[in-house]
Amino acid sequence: MLPNLFIFTDEYDKQIFENNSTNVGIIYRNYNSLNRKKELLKIAKECKKKRYKLFVSNSIKLALEVKADGIYIPSFNKINANHNLENKNFIVLGSAHNQKQIHEKILQKCVGIFISPLFITKNNKKCLDIYKFNFLSLYNKKIFFALGGINKDNVGKLKLLHVNGFGGISAFKKKPALKRPAFLKKNIF
């Protein structure tokens, strides 16, 4: 079973693990750190303690080394090199921005797909918004998660979506904003 809430992170942050919910997935996506494996082992240890699911972005090898629950394939990764991951009980997640990328993620055997950006973000002034998001998620009949621009002011709009959960990147870096366990406890799904 997939979590409803996913936290994207590029480093260990103890505040991420302060929530008591076990329905949380951590997606580690730091591509440049020299201490990537060391940092990831620290996150993996904490995920195991808290019973969070751990996904490693773009590295099957690293995900296997830290005994992660699966991998995350970003939208820019168009390579279909996920051979026999089902046999390793690996969950494959991906992200997409449009129908073409959703189709690529389906071919890459992604079980769940993040569609983004749902709302306007600092880096992206163009967003899908509710109607286009629902069209993409209903048309493709897969497990979808919302990503992009979700904050404490618009999180309630997620109830209007055909979605299984959501993920956050910058929202969990703000203090105190979404790091507060109270935000995470909101019963959205």
Contacts in CASP RR format, 6 or more apart in sequence:
PFRMAT RR
TARGET T0000
AUTHOR 0000-0000-0000
METHOD contacts of the structure
MODEL  1
MLPNLFIFTDEYDKQIFENNSTNVGIIYRNYNSLNRKKELLKIAKECKKK
RYKLFVSNSIKLALEVKADGIYIPSFNKINANHNLENKNFIVLGSAHNQK
QIHEKILQKCVGIFISPLFITKNNKKCLDIYKFNFLSLYNKKIFFALGGI
NKDNVGKLKLLHVNGFGGISAFKKKPALKRPAFLKKNIF
2 53 0 8 1.000
2 91 0 8 1.000
2 111 0 8 1.000
2 112 0 8 1.000
2 143 0 8 1.000
2 164 0 8 1.000
3 23 0 8 1.000
3 24 0 8 1.000
3 25 0 8 1.000
3 52 0 8 1.000
3 53 0 8 1.000
3 165 0 8 1.000
4 23 0 8 1.000
4 164 0 8 1.000
4 165 0 8 1.000
4 166 0 8 1.000
4 188 0 8 1.000
4 189 0 8 1.000
5 21 0 8 1.000
5 23 0 8 1.000
5 24 0 8 1.000
5 25 0 8 1.000
5 165 0 8 1.000
5 166 0 8 1.000
5 167 0 8 1.000
5 184 0 8 1.000
6 24 0 8 1.000
6 25 0 8 1.000
6 26 0 8 1.000
6 27 0 8 1.000
6 55 0 8 1.000
6 114 0 8 1.000
6 145 0 8 1.000
6 147 0 8 1.000
6 165 0 8 1.000
6 166 0 8 1.000
6 167 0 8 1.000
6 168 0 8 1.000
7 16 0 8 1.000
7 24 0 8 1.000
7 25 0 8 1.000
7 26 0 8 1.000
7 27 0 8 1.000
7 167 0 8 1.000
7 168 0 8 1.000
7 172 0 8 1.000
8 27 0 8 1.000
8 29 0 8 1.000
8 167 0 8 1.000
8 168 0 8 1.000
8 169 0 8 1.000
8 172 0 8 1.000
9 16 0 8 1.000
9 26 0 8 1.000
9 27 0 8 1.000
9 28 0 8 1.000
9 29 0 8 1.000
9 30 0 8 1.000
9 43 0 8 1.000
9 172 0 8 1.000
10 28 0 8 1.000
10 29 0 8 1.000
10 30 0 8 1.000
10 33 0 8 1.000
11 30 0 8 1.000
11 33 0 8 1.000
11 39 0 8 1.000
12 39 0 8 1.000
12 42 0 8 1.000
12 43 0 8 1.000
12 46 0 8 1.000
13 172 0 8 1.000
14 46 0 8 1.000
15 179 0 8 1.000
16 26 0 8 1.000
16 172 0 8 1.000
16 179 0 8 1.000
17 46 0 8 1.000
17 47 0 8 1.000
17 49 0 8 1.000
17 50 0 8 1.000
17 52 0 8 1.000
18 179 0 8 1.000
18 181 0 8 1.000
19 181 0 8 1.000
19 184 0 8 1.000
19 185 0 8 1.000
20 181 0 8 1.000
21 184 0 8 1.000
21 185 0 8 1.000
22 50 0 8 1.000
22 51 0 8 1.000
22 52 0 8 1.000
24 50 0 8 1.000
24 52 0 8 1.000
24 53 0 8 1.000
24 184 0 8 1.000
25 47 0 8 1.000
25 52 0 8 1.000
25 53 0 8 1.000
25 54 0 8 1.000
25 55 0 8 1.000
26 43 0 8 1.000
26 47 0 8 1.000
26 52 0 8 1.000
26 53 0 8 1.000
26 54 0 8 1.000
26 55 0 8 1.000
27 55 0 8 1.000
27 56 0 8 1.000
27 57 0 8 1.000
27 72 0 8 1.000
27 93 0 8 1.000
28 39 0 8 1.000
28 40 0 8 1.000
28 43 0 8 1.000
28 54 0 8 1.000
28 55 0 8 1.000
28 56 0 8 1.000
28 57 0 8 1.000
29 57 0 8 1.000
29 58 0 8 1.000
29 72 0 8 1.000
29 74 0 8 1.000
30 36 0 8 1.000
30 39 0 8 1.000
30 57 0 8 1.000
31 57 0 8 1.000
31 58 0 8 1.000
33 39 0 8 1.000
36 62 0 8 1.000
37 62 0 8 1.000
37 65 0 8 1.000
37 66 0 8 1.000
40 56 0 8 1.000
40 62 0 8 1.000
40 66 0 8 1.000
41 66 0 8 1.000
43 54 0 8 1.000
44 54 0 8 1.000
44 66 0 8 1.000
44 67 0 8 1.000
44 68 0 8 1.000
46 52 0 8 1.000
47 53 0 8 1.000
47 54 0 8 1.000
53 69 0 8 1.000
53 70 0 8 1.000
53 91 0 8 1.000
54 66 0 8 1.000
54 68 0 8 1.000
54 69 0 8 1.000
54 70 0 8 1.000
55 63 0 8 1.000
55 68 0 8 1.000
55 69 0 8 1.000
55 70 0 8 1.000
55 71 0 8 1.000
55 72 0 8 1.000
55 91 0 8 1.000
55 93 0 8 1.000
56 62 0 8 1.000
56 63 0 8 1.000
56 66 0 8 1.000
56 68 0 8 1.000
56 70 0 8 1.000
56 71 0 8 1.000
56 72 0 8 1.000
57 71 0 8 1.000
57 72 0 8 1.000
57 73 0 8 1.000
57 74 0 8 1.000
58 71 0 8 1.000
58 72 0 8 1.000
58 73 0 8 1.000
58 74 0 8 1.000
58 77 0 8 1.000
59 71 0 8 1.000
60 71 0 8 1.000
60 81 0 8 1.000
60 82 0 8 1.000
60 85 0 8 1.000
60 90 0 8 1.000
62 68 0 8 1.000
63 70 0 8 1.000
63 71 0 8 1.000
63 90 0 8 1.000
64 88 0 8 1.000
69 90 0 8 1.000
69 91 0 8 1.000
70 85 0 8 1.000
70 90 0 8 1.000
70 91 0 8 1.000
70 92 0 8 1.000
70 93 0 8 1.000
71 82 0 8 1.000
71 85 0 8 1.000
71 90 0 8 1.000
71 91 0 8 1.000
71 92 0 8 1.000
71 93 0 8 1.000
72 93 0 8 1.000
72 94 0 8 1.000
72 95 0 8 1.000
73 82 0 8 1.000
73 92 0 8 1.000
73 93 0 8 1.000
73 94 0 8 1.000
73 95 0 8 1.000
73 105 0 8 1.000
73 108 0 8 1.000
73 110 0 8 1.000
74 94 0 8 1.000
74 95 0 8 1.000
75 94 0 8 1.000
75 95 0 8 1.000
75 96 0 8 1.000
75 97 0 8 1.000
75 101 0 8 1.000
77 108 0 8 1.000
78 104 0 8 1.000
80 107 0 8 1.000
80 108 0 8 1.000
82 92 0 8 1.000
82 108 0 8 1.000
82 109 0 8 1.000
85 92 0 8 1.000
85 109 0 8 1.000
86 109 0 8 1.000
91 111 0 8 1.000
92 108 0 8 1.000
92 109 0 8 1.000
92 110 0 8 1.000
92 111 0 8 1.000
92 112 0 8 1.000
93 110 0 8 1.000
93 111 0 8 1.000
93 112 0 8 1.000
93 113 0 8 1.000
93 114 0 8 1.000
94 105 0 8 1.000
94 108 0 8 1.000
94 110 0 8 1.000
94 112 0 8 1.000
94 113 0 8 1.000
94 114 0 8 1.000
95 101 0 8 1.000
95 105 0 8 1.000
95 113 0 8 1.000
95 114 0 8 1.000
95 115 0 8 1.000
95 116 0 8 1.000
95 147 0 8 1.000
96 102 0 8 1.000
96 104 0 8 1.000
96 105 0 8 1.000
96 113 0 8 1.000
96 114 0 8 1.000
96 115 0 8 1.000
96 116 0 8 1.000
97 115 0 8 1.000
97 116 0 8 1.000
97 117 0 8 1.000
98 136 0 8 1.000
99 136 0 8 1.000
99 139 0 8 1.000
99 140 0 8 1.000
102 113 0 8 1.000
102 115 0 8 1.000
102 136 0 8 1.000
102 140 0 8 1.000
102 142 0 8 1.000
105 112 0 8 1.000
105 113 0 8 1.000
106 113 0 8 1.000
106 140 0 8 1.000
106 142 0 8 1.000
110 142 0 8 1.000
111 143 0 8 1.000
112 142 0 8 1.000
112 143 0 8 1.000
112 144 0 8 1.000
112 145 0 8 1.000
112 164 0 8 1.000
113 140 0 8 1.000
113 142 0 8 1.000
113 143 0 8 1.000
113 144 0 8 1.000
113 145 0 8 1.000
114 144 0 8 1.000
114 145 0 8 1.000
114 146 0 8 1.000
114 147 0 8 1.000
114 167 0 8 1.000
115 128 0 8 1.000
115 133 0 8 1.000
115 136 0 8 1.000
115 137 0 8 1.000
115 144 0 8 1.000
115 145 0 8 1.000
115 146 0 8 1.000
115 147 0 8 1.000
116 128 0 8 1.000
116 146 0 8 1.000
116 147 0 8 1.000
116 148 0 8 1.000
117 124 0 8 1.000
117 126 0 8 1.000
117 127 0 8 1.000
117 128 0 8 1.000
117 147 0 8 1.000
117 148 0 8 1.000
117 149 0 8 1.000
118 127 0 8 1.000
118 128 0 8 1.000
118 129 0 8 1.000
118 130 0 8 1.000
118 133 0 8 1.000
118 146 0 8 1.000
118 147 0 8 1.000
118 148 0 8 1.000
118 149 0 8 1.000
118 150 0 8 1.000
118 161 0 8 1.000
118 166 0 8 1.000
119 127 0 8 1.000
119 129 0 8 1.000
119 148 0 8 1.000
119 149 0 8 1.000
119 150 0 8 1.000
119 151 0 8 1.000
119 154 0 8 1.000
120 126 0 8 1.000
120 127 0 8 1.000
120 149 0 8 1.000
121 127 0 8 1.000
121 148 0 8 1.000
121 149 0 8 1.000
121 170 0 8 1.000
122 170 0 8 1.000
124 148 0 8 1.000
127 148 0 8 1.000
127 149 0 8 1.000
128 136 0 8 1.000
130 157 0 8 1.000
130 160 0 8 1.000
130 161 0 8 1.000
133 146 0 8 1.000
133 161 0 8 1.000
133 162 0 8 1.000
133 163 0 8 1.000
134 160 0 8 1.000
134 161 0 8 1.000
134 162 0 8 1.000
136 144 0 8 1.000
137 144 0 8 1.000
137 161 0 8 1.000
137 162 0 8 1.000
137 163 0 8 1.000
138 162 0 8 1.000
143 164 0 8 1.000
144 162 0 8 1.000
144 163 0 8 1.000
144 164 0 8 1.000
145 163 0 8 1.000
145 164 0 8 1.000
145 165 0 8 1.000
145 166 0 8 1.000
145 167 0 8 1.000
146 158 0 8 1.000
146 161 0 8 1.000
146 163 0 8 1.000
146 165 0 8 1.000
146 166 0 8 1.000
146 167 0 8 1.000
147 166 0 8 1.000
147 167 0 8 1.000
147 168 0 8 1.000
147 169 0 8 1.000
148 167 0 8 1.000
148 168 0 8 1.000
148 169 0 8 1.000
149 170 0 8 1.000
149 171 0 8 1.000
150 158 0 8 1.000
150 166 0 8 1.000
150 167 0 8 1.000
150 168 0 8 1.000
150 171 0 8 1.000
151 171 0 8 1.000
151 177 0 8 1.000
151 178 0 8 1.000
152 171 0 8 1.000
152 177 0 8 1.000
152 178 0 8 1.000
152 183 0 8 1.000
155 166 0 8 1.000
155 183 0 8 1.000
155 186 0 8 1.000
155 188 0 8 1.000
156 188 0 8 1.000
158 165 0 8 1.000
158 166 0 8 1.000
158 188 0 8 1.000
158 189 0 8 1.000
159 188 0 8 1.000
164 189 0 8 1.000
165 188 0 8 1.000
165 189 0 8 1.000
166 188 0 8 1.000
168 178 0 8 1.000
171 177 0 8 1.000
171 178 0 8 1.000
172 178 0 8 1.000
172 179 0 8 1.000
173 179 0 8 1.000
177 183 0 8 1.000
178 184 0 8 1.000
END
